[in-house]
């Protein structure tokens, strides 16, 4: 059978035996797959933990610490405080999402930093919306309650995030107000 004919010989009504050409194609496909799985041709080299820590600290320094210092307790001042934090939070989170942690750190990076940081941002934006309606309506009792709930929520999540930063040497990211 020449190469212009079918790639397999039929033996019996249901059997199909691959020819030499088909085996070569299969072997080439397996070798290519193994090369891809091993990272051959990868455009981004793996980073070490130390390199990753340096990258994260640089992002945090550039974004600034959105909750540094004392938080105002007056609802109007707290609303302005939160509104001023959102651009830094958004930029910082966007930059953190672009980083590629070492393979061993990917699961905890996502679950202990990216998800909680996104939740912090979402909570901040929700608190802003709630405070705007209460402050504009002069409902100071409800606004004060929103301030307390927001601070408690941000602080609670922030403590967990701080543990990750501290444990992993990402000291420029630690919220020192907690």
Secondary structure as the mmCIF struct_conf table of DSSP 4:
data_model
#
loop_
_struct_conf.conf_type_id
_struct_conf.id
_struct_conf.beg_label_comp_id
_struct_conf.beg_label_asym_id
_struct_conf.beg_label_seq_id
_struct_conf.end_label_comp_id
_struct_conf.end_label_asym_id
_struct_conf.end_label_seq_id
TURN_TY1_P TURN_TY1_P1 UNK A 3 UNK A 4
BEND BEND1 UNK A 5 UNK A 5
BEND BEND2 UNK A 7 UNK A 7
STRN STRN1 UNK A 8 UNK A 11
TURN_TY1_P TURN_TY1_P2 UNK A 12 UNK A 14
STRN STRN2 UNK A 15 UNK A 18
HELX_RH_AL_P HELX_RH_AL_P1 UNK A 20 UNK A 37
TURN_TY1_P TURN_TY1_P3 UNK A 38 UNK A 41
BEND BEND3 UNK A 43 UNK A 44
HELX_LH_PP_P HELX_LH_PP_P1 UNK A 45 UNK A 48
HELX_RH_AL_P HELX_RH_AL_P2 UNK A 49 UNK A 63
TURN_TY1_P TURN_TY1_P4 UNK A 66 UNK A 67
BEND BEND4 UNK A 69 UNK A 69
HELX_LH_PP_P HELX_LH_PP_P2 UNK A 70 UNK A 72
BEND BEND5 UNK A 74 UNK A 74
HELX_RH_AL_P HELX_RH_AL_P3 UNK A 75 UNK A 98
HELX_RH_3T_P HELX_RH_3T_P1 UNK A 103 UNK A 105
HELX_RH_AL_P HELX_RH_AL_P4 UNK A 106 UNK A 109
HELX_RH_PI_P HELX_RH_PI_P1 UNK A 110 UNK A 114
HELX_RH_AL_P HELX_RH_AL_P5 UNK A 115 UNK A 136
TURN_TY1_P TURN_TY1_P5 UNK A 137 UNK A 138
HELX_RH_AL_P HELX_RH_AL_P6 UNK A 140 UNK A 167
TURN_TY1_P TURN_TY1_P6 UNK A 168 UNK A 169
HELX_RH_3T_P HELX_RH_3T_P2 UNK A 171 UNK A 173
TURN_TY1_P TURN_TY1_P7 UNK A 176 UNK A 177
#
